Amino acid sequence: MWKGIDVSDNQGRIDWKKVKEAGCQFAVLRSVRRSGRPDRQFGANVSGCRENGIPFEVYKYTYAAVPSQAVEEAEQVAGLLAEYGLSCRVWWDVEDRSLKGLGEGVLTGLIRSAQNTLEGEGLEFGVYTGLDFYESGFFRASAIDCPYWIARYPSSAYYEFGQEPPAETFRPKIGEELAAWQYTGKGRIGGIEGNVDLDVCYAPFWETGREEGTIWCFSIADVWTEALARTAAAVYPACKVHRAEILDAGGIEIWVVSAADVWTRAQAEEAGRRFGALGIAGVVHNIRVLA
């Protein structure tokens, strides 16, 4: 079991170094707002997680009432992830009260429209919802093949991140794969002012056996000096510059210009395919960031 948090710009500016020091093992970041624009803290949260070695995925709170809206929302998320060179799971947040009156068949179809769109972009898909929403049958969960992240709050008390989660007897019981449990909306953790959602994850979404402190990247320039790396990065403003130990090349130390810092080889290779379609060539590396 792993402990983590999910956040949005409701948490304001987050000190991810303190979050990491508190023991946070993963995060789920809000991707796109209702307006279709990125969460106001998305870029800062991505950078904070990357810089502090916190694996992360994203979520999208859906308001879609017709298939075209579900597809549009999914495309907005896929576009944002592509902009940041990310290839992570998207959790489809199904809980808005406006969805309850659509009917089981309609809402099930909307979720599947989003799933098909995101999986068509090479992204993994999951559903987040509350246990009451799930049990009320507003959609047919058995018809949607994906992991589930369920919210159930056994207590109205505040939880410090360092506290043990509620007893396993309160763990949501569902007919599908339970990947994660959000057990409170009144969590407290260093680095965040005010409340934050706390979660436990039962199956890690980062690569099993990944060496602590390492990542995968899709690099568009492997060079020998920082000056050369920064010159190359200037052509691609969204890139990260790292002095890195290249683990898959015998541990040599070079500078890389990374278009995608991710947690698994599969994610890095998918990023490579996406950039390749744009005419941008590169190489997949397993690295340890040195600077």
C-alpha positions in Angstrom: 0.0 0.0 0.0 1.3 3.5 -1.0 0.1 6.8 0.5 -0.5 9.9 -1.6 -2.5 13.0 -2.3 -4.7 14.5 -5.1 -4.6 18.2 -5.7 -5.7 21.1 -7.8 -5.3 24.9 -7.8 -7.7 24.8 -4.8 -4.5 24.0 -2.8 -2.7 27.0 -4.1 1.0 27.0 -4.5 2.4 23.8 -3.1 5.9 23.3 -1.6 6.5 19.9 -3.1 9.9 19.5 -1.3 8.0 19.5 2.0 5.3 17.2 0.6 8.1 14.7 -0.3 9.7 15.1 3.1 6.3 14.3 4.7 6.5 10.9 3.0 4.2 11.4 0.1 4.6 8.5 -2.4 2.4 9.6 -5.3 0.2 12.4 -6.4 -2.8 12.9 -8.8 -3.0 16.3 -10.3 -6.1 18.0 -11.8 -5.5 18.5 -15.5 -8.1 20.7 -17.2 -10.7 23.0 -15.7 -14.4 23.2 -16.8 -13.4 26.0 -19.1 -11.1 23.7 -21.0 -8.0 25.5 -19.7 -5.3 23.9 -17.6 -5.6 23.9 -13.9 -3.9 27.1 -12.8 -1.2 25.2 -10.9 -0.8 22.3 -13.3 2.6 23.4 -14.6 4.0 24.2 -11.2 2.6 20.9 -9.8 4.2 18.9 -12.6 7.5 20.6 -12.1 7.3 20.1 -8.3 6.6 16.4 -8.6 9.3 15.9 -11.2 11.9 17.8 -9.2 11.2 15.8 -6.0 10.8 12.4 -7.5 7.1 12.0 -6.8 5.3 9.8 -9.3 2.0 11.4 -10.5 -1.0 10.9 -12.7 -3.8 13.3 -13.6 -7.6 13.6 -13.3 -10.4 15.3 -15.1 -13.7 16.3 -13.5 -16.2 15.6 -16.2 -19.4 17.6 -16.9 -20.1 16.0 -20.3 -23.8 15.4 -21.0 -23.4 14.3 -24.6 -20.8 12.2 -26.4 -19.3 15.1 -28.3 -18.6 16.9 -25.0 -17.0 13.8 -23.5 -14.7 13.5 -26.5 -13.9 17.2 -26.4 -13.0 17.0 -22.6 -10.8 14.0 -23.3 -9.0 15.7 -26.2 -8.3 18.7 -24.0 -6.6 16.5 -21.4 -4.6 14.6 -24.1 -3.5 17.8 -25.6 -2.3 19.2 -22.3 -0.4 16.0 -21.5 1.3 16.1 -25.0 2.3 19.7 -24.3 4.2 18.6 -21.2 5.5 15.4 -22.8 3.5 13.2 -20.4 2.0 9.8 -21.0 0.3 8.9 -17.7 -3.1 7.5 -16.6 -6.0 9.8 -16.8 -8.6 9.4 -14.0 -12.1 10.3 -15.2 -13.8 12.0 -12.3 -17.5 11.0 -12.4 -19.4 12.6 -9.6 -21.1 15.9 -10.6 -24.7 16.0 -9.6 -25.7 17.0 -13.1 -24.8 13.5 -14.3 -27.2 11.7 -12.1 -30.3 12.3 -14.2 -28.7 11.2 -17.5 -29.6 7.6 -17.1 -27.4 4.5 -16.7 -27.0 3.8 -20.4 -26.2 7.4 -21.4 -23.6 8.0 -18.6 -22.0 4.6 -19.3 -21.7 5.6 -22.9 -20.2 9.0 -22.1 -17.5 7.4 -19.9 -16.7 4.9 -22.7 -16.5 7.8 -25.2 -13.9 9.4 -23.0 -12.0 6.1 -22.5 -11.9 5.4 -26.2 -10.6 8.8 -27.0 -7.8 8.7 -24.4 -6.8 5.2 -25.0 -6.7 6.1 -28.7 -4.1 8.6 -27.8 -2.0 5.9 -26.1 -3.1 6.9 -22.5 -4.3 4.7 -19.7 -7.7 5.3 -18.3 -9.4 4.9 -14.9 -12.6 6.0 -13.2 -12.8 8.0 -10.0 -16.1 8.3 -8.2 -17.7 8.2 -4.7 -18.9 5.0 -3.3 -22.5 6.3 -3.1 -22.4 7.4 -6.7 -21.0 3.9 -7.7 -23.5 2.0 -5.6 -26.5 4.1 -6.9 -26.0 2.7 -10.4 -25.9 6.0 -12.2 -23.5 4.1 -14.7 -22.8 0.5 -15.3 -19.3 -0.1 -13.9 -19.1 -3.7 -15.2 -19.3 -2.3 -18.8 -16.2 -0.2 -18.3 -12.9 -2.2 -18.3 -10.5 -0.1 -16.2 -9.3 0.3 -12.6 -11.3 2.3 -10.1 -10.4 4.9 -7.5 -13.2 5.2 -5.0 -13.9 7.9 -2.4 -15.3 6.8 0.9 -14.9 8.9 4.1 -15.4 6.8 7.3 -14.8 9.8 9.5 -15.3 13.6 9.5 -12.2 14.1 11.6 -9.0 15.7 10.2 -6.2 13.3 9.2 -2.5 14.1 9.4 -0.6 12.5 6.5 1.5 10.6 9.0 -1.5 9.0 10.6 -2.5 5.5 9.6 -5.5 5.4 7.2 -8.8 4.1 8.5 -9.1 0.4 9.2 -9.3 -1.9 6.2 -12.9 -2.7 7.2 -13.8 0.7 5.8 -12.1 0.0 2.5 -14.6 0.4 -0.4 -15.9 -3.0 -1.6 -16.7 -2.9 -5.3 -17.1 -5.5 -8.1 -14.2 -4.1 -10.2 -10.5 -3.6 -9.6 -10.0 -1.1 -6.7 -6.7 0.6 -7.5 -7.0 3.4 -4.9 -9.1 4.7 -2.0 -9.6 8.4 -1.2 -10.3 8.2 2.5 -10.6 11.8 3.5 -11.0 15.3 2.1 -9.8 16.8 5.4 -6.1 15.8 5.2 -3.2 17.8 6.4 0.4 17.5 5.0 3.5 19.7 5.2 3.8 22.0 2.1 0.1 22.6 1.7 -2.0 25.2 3.5 -5.4 23.9 4.5 -7.2 20.7 3.6 -6.1 18.2 1.0 -7.5 14.8 -0.2 -5.5 11.8 1.1 -5.4 8.5 -0.7 -4.0 5.0 -0.6 -3.0 3.1 -3.7 -3.0 -0.7 -3.8 -1.2 -1.2 -7.2 1.6 1.3 -7.9 1.2 3.1 -11.2 5.0 3.5 -11.6 7.2 0.7 -12.8 7.6 -2.2 -10.4 11.3 -2.5 -9.5 12.2 1.0 -10.7 15.4 2.0 -8.9 14.8 4.7 -6.3 15.8 8.1 -7.6 15.7 7.2 -11.3 13.4 8.1 -14.1 13.0 7.5 -17.9 13.2 10.3 -20.3 12.8 10.9 -24.0 15.9 12.9 -24.9 16.2 15.0 -28.0 19.8 16.0 -27.4 22.7 14.2 -25.7 25.6 16.5 -25.3 28.8 17.0 -23.2 28.3 20.4 -21.8 25.6 22.4 -20.2 26.1 25.3 -22.7 25.3 22.9 -25.6 22.3 21.5 -23.8 20.9 24.9 -23.1 21.4 26.0 -26.7 19.5 22.9 -27.9 16.8 23.4 -25.3 16.2 27.0 -26.6 14.8 25.5 -29.8 12.2 23.5 -27.7 11.1 25.8 -24.9 9.2 23.1 -23.0 12.2 20.8 -22.6 14.1 20.1 -19.4 17.9 20.2 -19.2 19.6 17.6 -16.9 23.1 16.6 -16.1 22.4 12.9 -15.8 23.9 9.5 -15.3 22.7 7.4 -18.3 22.0 4.0 -16.6 21.2 2.2 -19.8 24.6 3.3 -21.3 26.9 2.0 -18.6 26.4 5.0 -16.2 28.1 7.6 -18.3 27.5 11.2 -17.3 26.3 13.6 -19.9 23.8 16.5 -20.4 20.4 15.7 -21.9 17.6 17.8 -23.2 14.5 15.9 -22.2 11.2 16.3 -23.9 9.5 13.9 -21.4 10.4 12.9 -17.9 8.3 9.8 -17.0 8.3 6.8 -14.7 8.4 3.8 -17.1 10.1 2.8 -20.3 6.7 2.3 -21.9 5.7 5.9 -21.1 9.0 7.2 -22.5 8.6 5.1 -25.7 5.0 6.4 -26.2 6.3 10.0 -25.8 8.9 9.1 -28.4 6.2 8.0 -30.8 4.2 11.2 -30.3 7.2 13.4 -30.9 8.3 11.3 -33.8 4.9 12.0 -35.5 5.8 15.7 -35.2 9.2 15.1 -36.9 11.2 15.3 -33.7 13.7 12.5 -33.2 15.2 11.4 -29.9 16.2 8.5 -27.7 14.8 6.8 -24.7 17.0 6.7 -21.6 16.9 5.4 -18.1 18.6 8.2 -16.1 19.6 9.4 -12.6 19.3 13.2 -12.5 22.5 14.8 -11.1 21.7 18.4 -11.7 
